[in-house]
Amino acid sequence: MIPAPLLADLRRRHAAPLQHQRWTEHSSLLPDRQGSAGALSTWPIGLAISAILVLGAPAAHGQDRAELVGMAERLEAYADQLSRVWPGYWPPDQPYILYAPDTGAVFGGAASPQGPSFRPGPLAGVTSTFATDFPTGAPDTVLLTLSGRDDDVSTLFHEQFHDFQEDRFRWQSESGSEYVDLSLIGDLEAFTFGVELELRLLADILVEDDAATRRELARAYLALRRERERGMDALVVSTERHREWTEGTAEYAGRQASALFTGRSDEQLRDDLVSMLRRDLLFRPGDYAANVFRWRLYATGAALAWLLDDLEVPDWRTAIEGGTPLDLALEQAIGLADPVSAADVRASYDARDIRAAIAPAVDLARSAGLDASSFLARAPARLVIELEVYLDDPEPGELYFNAPAMTPLSRDTLALPDAEWLSINAGSSSLRVERRSILIEMPPPEGSGPSIQRVSILLPSLSGLEGLRPGRLEAAVEVDMEGLTLRLAAGAIVEVNDTTITVRVR
């Protein structure tokens, strides 16, 4: 049973209006490799994808030689501690490159065994913000292009953990999709109420000082989560678990590593996780499904990992690597609260306050009706890049984007209204586009054939693309215009009509 004084304390905490924080986090992710270890989704894709959603303007750093070298020397100094964040992650000689395009690059770890070495000027071969196997002669060299943001190093550690997951993590269940078709959720208001309640409870668990109380509240959290899951479509449950298993663990390990690197205390790391849980997800830019089935699960997964550490659950990392979802690992360790105790904890939260908080987002989600055709109709012209992608390609192409918001239109289609930039690297062909709205379509392959994946860039006209003439390219072609740089290898096929240019890259 939950002690009565604890329930009274929870009621006192909740008597004041909840102060949500607006989302200003730099969030990054890498792809799922056919449902095993990555992190973006189980879209049937062969592209390595990273999405970076950025709001706010943190202070710049790491943009001159002294700062670059200083960051590298700090990585070297903390290499042994970083290697203990998760066994096998970030080995002491992890090869890396820190790159500032206007300054140069610092090579470290096994990429520069004699110590960090600086090379001035542009670095050839850099086509994206992050790479996990940049060619240096040292396998698995991780490259980070610094943006000048305070959380550049967090990005480095988070994304490198995804590369580690590809080698070590093995998911054993259905992994769900990147997002969930909301029609699978019979009562959207009840579902949203449940996840909002769970976020608030998890935050309260992490700030609780007494270890025994944290344990009892965690048991109540699990019981309330099981109550919400009862009768839900299995795909919804598996999507939540898979997202926590991939992104939640990467968020936790990345933040642990970043805290070591920056000298932040364990208490500050915990406070960072609490801030994630208390962010106003339902009102940040983007679609309901993106916020609830992507960004929420970074926070809940990281919080569950923190609890597994806090409760000193033996060998929990090994269990997670083998495919056990975080919530099930916690349940196996501490069990569920009894129904009466769980109901008491639920009653300690103001249900009317929660319903009022979620109502606008739920109403908007119910009324949303944007589809791919209406999104494409927002502009009179477009450039379409079609990529023939095989799931077993040992060297998949890469797609990165930075967008203030993104809206899933279906399981296989993602709209990026007013994206800051998008880049594609596919063999000898590449694209960089800035400040345009973009539609990404990634349908599953038919049978054993490839998936034809499509990126549509909305344009005011086709002016500037006259060099793209119909037919198969006999030689490489480059197009460089304001906000768009396109390089096509020989063999690409171009189709042109009055409003659309389609380029097929094989």
N, C-alpha and C positions, 0 to 999 in steps of 0.2 A: 504494500500500500504506500502511496505517496503521503508523507507526513503532512498533517494539517497546517503547521506553521509555514511549510514550503509553499503550499497552495495559497495561503494568505499573502505571502511575499510576492508570488507571481501576480496576484490580483493588484497589489499595490504598484508593481512595476507597470502594469498595463493600464492603470487609471489615467496616466498622462497620455496625451496624443502621441502616436508613434511618429518619430522623426525619421523619415526615409532619406537616403542619400541618393543624389542623382548619379547616373552611370558616367564615369569619366575614365574608365579602365581601358588600357590598351590590351585587347584580347587577340590571341593568335591561335591558329590551329592548323594541323596537317591532316592528310587524308587517311581514311580507312583503307587498308590493303585487303580487299576481298573479305572483310569481316573479321580479320584477325587482330592486328594491333594498331591501327592508326588512330585518328581522332576526328576527322571531319564528319564522315557519314558512312553509310553503307550504300550510297549511290553506286551503281555498278560502273565505276569509272576507272580509267587507267591514267588519269592525270594526277600529279601530286599538287594538291591545292592548299593554299594558305589564304585565309581571310583575316584582314586586320581592320577592326572597327575602332575609330579614334574620335573622341570628343575632347575638347579642352586643349590647352597649350602648355604642357609642363616645360620646365626650364631645359635649355639645351646643354649638352655636354658631349665630351668625346670627339670634338670636331677638329682639334689640332694635334700635332704630333705628340706633344708632352702628355696630353690627356689620353690619347690612344695607348701609348706605351705604359702609362700609369695603370690603366685598366688591365692591360695584359699582365703586368707584373703582379697585380693583386690576384688575378686568376691563378697565376703560378704559385703564389704564396698560400692560397687556400685550396690547392688541388687535392691534398690529402683529405681535408675535411669534406670537400664536395663529394669525394668518392664514397663517403659513408652515408650520404643522404638516402641512397637506395642501393643495395649491393649490385654492383655491375654498372651502375649509372655513373657517368663522368669519371672514367678512370684517371689516375693521376697524370698520365701523359696524353690526355684527350687533345687531339690536334684541333686547332681553331684559327680563325682569321677574324679580326675586327677591322671593318672597312669603313672609312669615311670618304666618299667619292671625291670631295674637293681637297682632300689632304693626302690620303694614302692608306696603306694597310699594314697591320701588325700581325705577324705570324707567330704562333706559340704552340706549346705542347710538342707532340711528335712532328708537327709541321715545321718546327724550328728547334731541334733538340739542344742547341747551344744556348737557348734562352730566347725571349721575345726579340724579333727582328722587324724593323720598320722598312717598308718599301714605299717611296713617294709616288704620287701620281695615280692615275686610273689603273684599276686592276682588270686585266683582260679576262673575259669569260663570265663576268658577273651579269646575270640577267634577272635576278630577283632579290628580294629583301633578305631571304634566308635560304641557305642550302645545307644539306646534311652530308654530302659527299663531294665537296668541291675538290677538283683535281689539283693536288699538291705533291703527290708521291706518297703521302701518308694516308692510309685508308680512313674513311669516315671523318674527314676534316669538315667541321662545321663552320659555316661562314655567316656572319651577321653584318648587314649593312646598317650602320648606325643612323638613326633618324634625328638624333639630338634630344630625344625624350629621356626623362628620368628612368623610365622602365625598360630601356633597351636591354639591360642585362637580364631582367626578368624574362623578356622574350627569348633570349639566348637559352636560358636554362629550361624554360617551358618547352620550346620546340625541340631541343636536343633530347628531352625525355620522350617525345613522340618517336624519335628515331630509335631510342632504346626499346620502346614498346614493340616496335616492328620485329625486333629480334627475340624478345623475351616473353611478351604477353600472348596468351592464347585464349581467345573467347570461345566458350563452349556452347553458347545458346544462340537463339535467334537474336540478331543485333538491332533489328528495327531499322528505321530510316533516319535521315538527317532531321527531319521534322515529322510531325504527325498530322494526318488528315483529321481535322477537327470533327468531322462527321462520325469518327470512331468514338467520340466522347459523348455519351448520351445526355449528360447534364453538365454543361460547361460551367455553369455558376457553381455547382457543388464541387466540381473538380478544382476550379480556381480557388475557391474557399479553402479546400484541403491543402493545396500546395502553399498558399499564403500562410496558413496556420503553421504548417511545418517549417517554413522559413523562419517565422518569428520564434518558434520553439527552439529550433537549432541554434539561433543566435543567443537565446537565453541560456541554453545549455553551456555554450562555450564561455559565457561571462560568469557562470556560477563558480564560486571559489571552492566549494566543498566537493571533493572527489566523489564521495558516496552519493551526494545529491545529483551530480552530473550523470552518474550511472543510472539512477532511478529515472531521471528525466529522459535519458536516452532510450530506456526501455519503453517509456510512454510514447516517445516520438515514433519508435518502430511500430508500436501497436496502432497508433493513429494512421501511420502510412499504410499498414496492412488493411485497415478499415477502408481507406480511400481506394485502395487497389481492388477491393472485393467487387467482382462483377465488371471490372474494366476489361477492355480488349487487351489480349496478350501482347499485341504490338506496341501499345502505349507503355505498358510496364517494361517491356524489353528495351524500348528506346530510352527510357529514363535510366535504366540500369547500365546500359552500354555507354551512354554519354558520361555518366558518373565514373565508370570504370576507365574510360579513356581520358576525357578532359579533366575530370575531378582529380585523378591521380597526378596528371601532368601539372595541374595548377598547384597542388599541394607540394609536390617535389620541387617544382620551379620556384615557389615562394620560399621553401626551406633553403634552397641553394642561394637564392637572392638575399635572404636574410643573413646568411653566413658571409656573403661577399660584401654586404653593405654594413655589417655590424649591428643589425637589428636584433633585439632580444626575442626570446620565446614569447614573452607577453605581447610584444609588438606584432609578431607573426599572428598570434591568436586574434588580436584586435583587427588586423587586416582581414582575416577571414570573417569576423563578425560584420565588418563594414560591407563585405561582399554580400552577405546574407540579408543585410538591411537596405540594400539599394532598391530604388523604386523601379523594379524591372518592368512593371506593367505600363509605365509611362515613359520609358526611354524610347529613342527613335527605333523604328522597325516594327515588324509584324508580331502579333500575339504569339504565333507558333515559334518564331525565332527567339523571342524573349523567354518564353516558358519552356521550350524544349531544347534550347541551346544554352543560353547564358545562365539560367537558373541552376543548371546541373553542373556547371563549373563550380559554383559556390557550394551546393549541397555535397557534391562528391569530395571536394577538398575538406569540408567540415567533417564528413564521415571518416576520411583518412586521419584527420587530426584526432578524432575520438578513438580510433583504433590504436593510435600511438599513446594517447593519454591514458587509456585503460590497460595499456601494456599487454595487448592481445598477442600471444606468442605466434611468431612466423606468419603474421597476417599478410605481409608483402608477398611471400611465396604463394599463399592462397590466391591473392589477387592476380598474380602473374599467371596462375593456372586457370583463370577464368571465373573465379568466384566474384559475384557482384559485391560492392562495398556494403550495401545494406544487409545482405545475407551473411557476410562475414561478421558484421557487428551483431546480428541476431544470434548467430551460432555461438558467439562469445558470451552474451549477456541475457539472451532471451527477450520475451515481450512482457510488458506490464499487463496485469490483469485488466479486464474490461472496465471495472469500476474505477481503478486508478487512472486509466487512460481517459475516461469520461470526466473525471475530476480535473485533470490537466486541461482538457478541452474547455471546460466550463470556466476556467480561470482567465480565458481570453474573451474579449468583448466581441461577440459574434456580429453585432450590429456595426461596429467599427470596421470589421474586416469586410463585411458585405458592402458597405458604403465605399470602401477603398477600391474594391475590385470591380464595382458595377460599371464604370465607364469603359474599362478595357474589355469586359465581357460583352457589353452591348456592341462595341465597335467590332469585335471579332465575329459576332453573329451576323453583322450587317455587311461585312467586307465582301466585295464581289469582283475584285480585280482578277483578270485572267491574262494569259500571254498575248492574245490578239489585241486587247484594249491597251496593254502596256506598249506594244510595238507601235500602235496607232498614235502615240504621243508625238512622234516625229515624222516628217515627210520622207525621210530616206534612211537607209542603214547599210552598214558594211557587216557582212556575215562571214565568220570564219568557221568552217566545218573541219573537224578533226576526226580522223579514223583511228580509233583507239582500241587496242586489244588488252584484255585484263591481265594476260600473262606477259606483257611487254616488260623485259628486264630493265629498260631505261624509259620509264614513262615521261611524258612531257610534264611541264610545270605551269600552273596557273596561280597567280597571286592577285589579290585586289585589296584596296583600301576604300571603305565606303562608310558614310555616316549611318546608313541603315540598309537593311536587306529584307526582302519580302518573299517568302516561299509561295509560289503559285500552285505548285503541285509537288508530289514526291520527287519529281525529276527536274523541276524548273525553279530558278531563283532569279528574282528581279533586283537590280541594284539601281535605285533611283539616284541620279546625280552622284555617281561614284567619283571619288577623288582620282583614282587611277586603277588600271588593270594591266597586267603583263602576262604574256604567254610565251613560253619557250618550248618549241616542238622540233627537235632535231636542228636543222639549219634554218628553220623559219622562226620568226619571233614577231611579237606585237607589243607595243606599249601605247596605251590610250589614256588620256587624262580629261577629267571633268566632263564626263558623258554618262548618260543613262545606258545601262547594259542589261541584256537578258542572257542568262546562262541556261542551256538545256542539255541535260545529260541522261538520255533514255537508256534503258538496259539494252544489251546486244540481243539480236535475234539468233537463237541457236548458238552455234559455235563461232559465228561471225563477229566482226568488230561492232563496237558502239559508235554511232555517228553523233558526235557531240558538237553542239553549236553555240557560238558566242555571237550575239547580235549587238552591234554598237549603233545607237540611235544618233542620226546626223541631221543637220538642217538642210543639207544637199549633198550631192556626190562631187561637188567641186573640189579639186585637188587630187582626185583619184583617177584622173584620166589615163595615167600610166598603166592602169590595170585593164588590159584588153582581153576580150574573150578568147578562150582556148587554153591549151596546155602550154605552160611556160617552157621555152627552150633554154632559157638562161635565168639566173637569179635576178630578181627585181626588188628595188627598194623604193618606198614611198615615205617621204618625210614632210609632213605638213604640221601646222599648229595643232598641238594636242594629240597627234597621232603619228607613230613611227611604225612602219610595217616592212619586214624583210621576208621575202618568199624565196625558197629554194627552187631550182629548176624542177619541173614535174608537177608543180601545183596547177590546179585547174581553176580558171576564172570564168564565171558566168555574169553577164551584165544585162539588166533591164532598166526601165525608166527610173525606178526608185531604189533598186537594190543591187549591190555587187556581192556576189557570193564567191568565196575562195575556198576550195577544197584542198586540204593539206593531207597528204598520205604519209 
